[in-house]
Amino acid sequence: MTKLEQIEKSVTELDKHELEAFSAWFEALQAERWDRQMETDAASGKLDHFAEKALADFRAGKTRPL
């Protein structure tokens, strides 16, 4: 049995409260990893072209107030 299969089996055996706790923990883990990836991408300049495009659109009047 692979590690993933073991995890899947364990998760299916959780009771309602354990599953809720696991879900909250897993969501927080995913959010933290997403934040780290965004920070890495921003620091490396990987997202610069998106900011440049947004600013160009704003200057060209291609935006609207929120």
GITA-V575652 format. One record per helix or strand of 3 or more residues. SS is the DSSP state (@ for helix, = for strand). FROM is the first residue (numbers start at 1). TO is the last residue. Records with the same first field share a line. If there is no record, write none. Layout:
SS=FROM-TO + FROM-TO
This chain:
@=3-12 + 16-44 + 48-59
